[in-house]
């Protein structure tokens, strides 16, 4: 199977599995490009994810970066179309139906059921990125302290992330 076809199949499938936002599919995306196909290391994937998060735009900018890393401009185009096309079409169709049945009790039940699933998928994504980037015990400590501070305080996350970055630079 060609690399472009493999990218198209992987990202089309992920496109339809992304409940609760794009970050919910990060663990499977990382598994496919790192473990299954061996296109990059876990550290490379984490670096591309960090670059995508730093850039303005949608939080799934990692998709074109992965495509570009794997197969150049063709990979960028194929991965982007495969990731954003199917879910956009499905969202348009479902949104029409969702509005049509807005007063139905089963709709609230479905929404309530999707919340814990989404939280679990986002937590799995956070764990995956943390595992790939925390390669030293000091980094693990900084990550844990920053996560605890985000959970327990009302300090803006950018200040905490900046503090974690400075701590990492000073300690390592």
HUDA-V341235 format. One record per pair of residues at least 24 apart in sequence whose ideal C-beta (glycine too) atoms are under 8 Angstrom apart, sorted by the first residue. I is the first residue (numbers start at 1). J is the second residue. D is the distance in whole Angstrom. If there is no record, write none. Layout:
i:j:d
I:J:D
I:J:D
This chain:
i:j:d
3:70:6
3:71:5
3:75:7
4:71:6
4:74:6
4:75:7
4:78:5
6:37:7
7:67:6
7:70:6
7:71:6
7:75:6
7:78:5
7:79:5
7:82:7
8:78:5
8:79:8
8:81:8
8:82:4
9:82:8
10:82:8
11:63:6
11:67:8
11:78:8
11:79:5
11:82:4
11:83:4
12:82:4
12:83:8
12:85:8
12:86:5
14:83:6
15:82:7
15:83:5
15:84:7
15:85:7
15:86:4
15:87:4
16:86:6
16:87:6
16:90:7
18:87:6
19:114:6
19:117:6
19:118:6
19:121:7
20:114:7
20:117:7
20:118:3
20:119:8
20:121:6
20:122:7
21:59:7
21:118:7
21:122:7
22:58:7
22:59:6
22:60:4
22:63:8
23:59:6
23:60:8
23:121:8
23:122:6
23:125:5
24:118:6
24:121:3
24:122:6
24:124:8
24:125:6
25:121:8
25:125:8
26:62:8
26:124:8
26:125:4
26:128:6
26:129:7
27:121:8
27:124:5
27:125:6
27:128:5
29:62:8
29:63:8
29:66:7
30:128:6
30:132:7
33:66:6
33:70:7
37:70:8
39:66:8
39:69:7
39:70:5
40:66:8
40:69:6
40:70:7
42:131:8
42:132:4
43:132:6
43:133:7
43:135:8
44:69:7
45:132:7
46:129:6
46:132:4
46:133:5
49:129:6
50:133:8
60:84:8
136:172:7
138:168:7
138:171:5
138:172:6
139:168:6
139:172:7
142:167:5
142:168:6
142:171:7
